[in-house]
Protein backbone atom coordinates (compact mmCIF):
# COMPACT_ATOMS: atom_id res chain seq x y z
CA UNK A 1 0.00 0.00 0.00
CA UNK A 2 1.35 3.39 -0.97
CA UNK A 3 1.87 6.00 1.71
CA UNK A 4 0.17 9.31 0.97
CA UNK A 5 2.33 12.32 0.86
CA UNK A 6 -0.43 14.53 2.15
CA UNK A 7 -0.52 14.62 5.92
CA UNK A 8 -4.14 15.67 6.01
CA UNK A 9 -5.08 12.36 4.70
CA UNK A 10 -4.43 10.90 8.05
CA UNK A 11 -6.97 13.11 9.89
CA UNK A 12 -10.61 12.00 9.95
CA UNK A 13 -13.49 14.33 9.75
CA UNK A 14 -16.17 14.64 12.40
CA UNK A 15 -16.34 15.95 15.94
CA UNK A 16 -13.13 15.92 17.87
CA UNK A 17 -12.55 13.15 20.22
CA UNK A 18 -13.52 13.81 23.86
CA UNK A 19 -10.19 14.39 25.46
CA UNK A 20 -10.24 14.80 29.21
CA UNK A 21 -7.49 16.93 30.57
CA UNK A 22 -6.06 15.47 33.75
CA UNK A 23 -6.27 17.83 36.69
CA UNK A 24 -3.44 17.89 39.24
CA UNK A 25 -4.54 16.32 42.42
CA UNK A 26 -7.49 14.55 40.92
CA UNK A 27 -8.48 11.41 42.84
CA UNK A 28 -6.82 12.56 46.10
CA UNK A 29 -8.89 13.18 49.28
CA UNK A 30 -10.09 16.72 49.82
CA UNK A 31 -8.03 18.53 52.46
CA UNK A 32 -9.49 21.73 53.94
CA UNK A 33 -7.43 24.77 53.25
CA UNK A 34 -7.42 25.61 56.98
CA UNK A 35 -5.73 22.32 57.72
CA UNK A 36 -3.10 23.05 55.14
CA UNK A 37 -2.48 26.46 56.61
CA UNK A 38 -2.28 25.30 60.29
CA UNK A 39 1.23 24.85 61.62
CA UNK A 40 2.25 21.37 62.43
CA UNK A 41 2.58 20.85 66.19
CA UNK A 42 6.07 20.03 67.31
CA UNK A 43 6.52 16.48 68.41
CA UNK A 44 7.57 16.53 72.07
CA UNK A 45 11.02 15.23 72.68
CA UNK A 46 11.55 12.05 74.60
CA UNK A 47 11.58 12.76 78.36
CA UNK A 48 15.08 12.96 79.58
CA UNK A 49 15.87 10.35 82.17
CA UNK A 50 18.18 11.54 84.99
CA UNK A 51 21.39 9.61 84.99
CA UNK A 52 21.52 6.98 87.68
CA UNK A 53 23.53 7.99 90.72
CA UNK A 54 26.78 6.22 90.98
CA UNK A 55 26.92 3.71 93.82
CA UNK A 56 29.22 4.86 96.64
CA UNK A 57 32.59 3.40 96.35
CA UNK A 58 33.18 0.65 98.85
CA UNK A 59 35.67 1.46 101.56
CA UNK A 60 39.01 0.02 100.87
CA UNK A 61 39.55 -3.18 102.79
CA UNK A 62 42.98 -3.28 104.37
CA UNK A 63 44.98 -6.21 103.16
CA UNK A 64 47.13 -6.42 106.24
CA UNK A 65 46.52 -6.41 110.00
CA UNK A 66 45.29 -3.12 111.46
CA UNK A 67 47.35 -1.76 114.30
CA UNK A 68 45.49 0.41 116.82
CA UNK A 69 47.22 3.63 117.80
CA UNK A 70 45.06 4.18 120.93
CA UNK A 71 47.07 4.62 124.07
CA UNK A 72 46.25 1.90 126.55
CA UNK A 73 45.77 2.83 130.17
CA UNK A 74 47.85 0.56 132.36
CA UNK A 75 45.71 -1.40 134.75
CA UNK A 76 46.30 -1.27 138.46
CA UNK A 77 46.78 -4.61 140.09
CA UNK A 78 45.01 -4.89 143.43
CA UNK A 79 46.87 -6.55 146.27
CA UNK A 80 44.68 -7.68 149.20
CA UNK A 81 45.60 -6.42 152.64
CA UNK A 82 47.72 -8.69 154.76
CA UNK A 83 45.13 -8.88 157.53
CA UNK A 84 42.05 -9.37 155.36
CA UNK A 85 40.81 -8.80 151.84
CA UNK A 86 39.81 -5.28 150.89
CA UNK A 87 37.58 -4.08 148.07
CA UNK A 88 39.44 -0.76 148.18
CA UNK A 89 43.12 0.01 148.52
CA UNK A 90 44.15 2.41 151.31
CA UNK A 91 46.14 4.45 148.76
CA UNK A 92 45.59 8.20 148.58
CA UNK A 93 44.24 7.96 145.04
CA UNK A 94 40.65 7.30 146.12
CA UNK A 95 38.08 9.87 145.14
CA UNK A 96 36.49 10.51 148.52
CA UNK A 97 37.48 10.66 152.14
CA UNK A 98 34.95 7.98 153.01
CA UNK A 99 36.55 5.49 150.62
CA UNK A 100 39.95 6.06 152.21
CA UNK A 101 38.50 5.70 155.71
CA UNK A 102 36.80 2.38 154.91
CA UNK A 103 39.83 1.13 152.96
CA UNK A 104 42.17 1.85 155.86
CA UNK A 105 39.86 0.19 158.37
CA UNK A 106 39.48 -2.92 156.18
CA UNK A 107 43.24 -3.15 155.87
CA UNK A 108 43.43 -3.56 159.67
CA UNK A 109 41.01 -6.49 159.83
CA UNK A 110 42.65 -9.34 161.70
CA UNK A 111 44.95 -7.17 163.80
CA UNK A 112 44.63 -7.55 167.57
CA UNK A 113 42.54 -5.29 169.77
CA UNK A 114 44.61 -3.91 172.64
CA UNK A 115 43.38 -1.46 175.25
CA UNK A 116 44.88 1.99 174.67
CA UNK A 117 46.57 1.00 171.37
CA UNK A 118 46.56 3.46 168.48
CA UNK A 119 48.40 1.38 165.85
CA UNK A 120 49.95 0.47 163.68
CA UNK A 121 50.16 -3.13 164.92
CA UNK A 122 47.09 -3.05 167.18
CA UNK A 123 44.21 -0.74 168.09
CA UNK A 124 41.44 -0.12 170.54
CA UNK A 125 38.03 1.07 169.29
CA UNK A 126 38.63 4.85 169.20
CA UNK A 127 42.25 4.29 168.18
CA UNK A 128 41.05 2.53 164.99
CA UNK A 129 38.51 5.22 164.09
CA UNK A 130 41.05 7.96 164.77
CA UNK A 131 43.70 6.32 162.57
CA UNK A 132 41.22 5.62 159.76
CA UNK A 133 40.07 9.23 159.53
CA UNK A 134 43.64 10.48 159.86
CA UNK A 135 44.39 8.50 156.66
CA UNK A 136 41.71 10.63 154.97
CA UNK A 137 43.19 13.88 156.28
CA UNK A 138 40.84 14.47 159.23
CA UNK A 139 42.07 14.61 162.83
CA UNK A 140 39.71 13.13 165.42
CA UNK A 141 40.00 13.32 169.23
CA UNK A 142 41.36 10.30 171.07
CA UNK A 143 38.36 9.14 173.11
CA UNK A 144 34.92 7.89 172.02
CA UNK A 145 33.14 10.61 174.02
CA UNK A 146 35.18 13.34 172.33
CA UNK A 147 34.65 11.79 168.88
CA UNK A 148 30.87 11.94 169.46
CA UNK A 149 31.10 15.73 169.33
CA UNK A 150 33.56 15.90 166.41
CA UNK A 151 31.00 15.93 163.61
CA UNK A 152 27.35 16.08 162.59
CA UNK A 153 24.94 13.57 164.07
CA UNK A 154 22.94 11.57 161.49
CA UNK A 155 20.25 8.95 161.83
CA UNK A 156 21.21 5.34 161.31
CA UNK A 157 18.90 5.27 158.28
CA UNK A 158 21.01 8.02 156.68
CA UNK A 159 24.38 6.61 157.65
CA UNK A 160 27.01 6.49 154.91
CA UNK A 161 30.30 4.68 154.55
CA UNK A 162 32.89 6.19 156.87
CA UNK A 163 30.41 7.47 159.44
CA UNK A 164 31.12 6.63 163.09
CA UNK A 165 28.56 4.49 164.93
CA UNK A 166 28.49 4.77 168.72
CA UNK A 167 27.21 2.23 171.24
CA UNK A 168 25.84 2.30 174.81
CA UNK A 169 24.59 5.24 176.78
CA UNK A 170 28.08 6.06 178.01
CA UNK A 171 29.40 6.09 174.40
CA UNK A 172 31.83 3.37 175.45
CA UNK A 173 32.31 1.89 171.98
CA UNK A 174 32.65 3.15 168.41
CA UNK A 175 33.08 1.62 164.97
CA UNK A 176 33.09 2.61 161.29
CA UNK A 177 30.00 2.13 159.13
CA UNK A 178 31.18 0.33 155.97
CA UNK A 179 27.83 0.18 154.15
CA UNK A 180 24.94 -2.26 153.80
CA UNK A 181 24.44 -2.43 157.58
CA UNK A 182 28.01 -3.49 158.25
CA UNK A 183 30.55 -2.16 160.76
CA UNK A 184 34.35 -2.37 161.03
CA UNK A 185 35.54 -2.12 164.62
CA UNK A 186 37.87 -3.29 167.33
CA UNK A 187 35.47 -5.24 169.58
CA UNK A 188 37.64 -5.24 172.69
CA UNK A 189 40.83 -6.57 174.28
CA UNK A 190 41.63 -10.14 173.27
CA UNK A 191 39.54 -9.97 170.08
CA UNK A 192 40.59 -9.21 166.53
CA UNK A 193 39.50 -6.26 164.40
CA UNK A 194 36.63 -7.45 162.22
CA UNK A 195 33.73 -6.43 159.98
CA UNK A 196 30.27 -7.54 161.05
CA UNK A 197 26.65 -6.45 161.34
CA UNK A 198 26.10 -3.09 163.00
CA UNK A 199 23.53 -4.92 165.15
CA UNK A 200 26.13 -7.29 166.59
CA UNK A 201 25.19 -6.12 170.13
CA UNK A 202 21.47 -5.62 169.42
CA UNK A 203 19.70 -2.59 168.03
CA UNK A 204 19.08 -1.17 171.47
CA UNK A 205 22.84 -0.87 172.06
CA UNK A 206 23.25 1.66 169.23
CA UNK A 207 23.42 5.24 170.52
CA UNK A 208 23.68 7.04 167.18
CA UNK A 209 25.93 7.94 164.25
CA UNK A 210 28.22 10.89 163.57
CA UNK A 211 29.71 12.12 160.28
CA UNK A 212 33.10 13.68 161.06
CA UNK A 213 33.49 17.26 159.85
Secondary structure as GFF3:
##gff-version 3
##sequence-region A 1 213
A	DSSP	three_ten_helix	7	10	.	.	.	ID=ss1
A	DSSP	alpha_helix	33	37	.	.	.	ID=ss2
A	DSSP	alpha_helix	97	107	.	.	.	ID=ss3
A	DSSP	beta_strand	112	113	.	.	.	ID=ss4
A	DSSP	beta_strand	122	123	.	.	.	ID=ss5
A	DSSP	alpha_helix	125	135	.	.	.	ID=ss6
A	DSSP	alpha_helix	144	148	.	.	.	ID=ss7
A	DSSP	beta_strand	151	154	.	.	.	ID=ss8
A	DSSP	three_ten_helix	156	158	.	.	.	ID=ss9
A	DSSP	beta_strand	164	167	.	.	.	ID=ss10
A	DSSP	beta_strand	173	179	.	.	.	ID=ss11
A	DSSP	beta_strand	182	185	.	.	.	ID=ss12
A	DSSP	beta_strand	194	197	.	.	.	ID=ss13
A	DSSP	three_ten_helix	203	205	.	.	.	ID=ss14
A	DSSP	beta_strand	206	212	.	.	.	ID=ss15
###
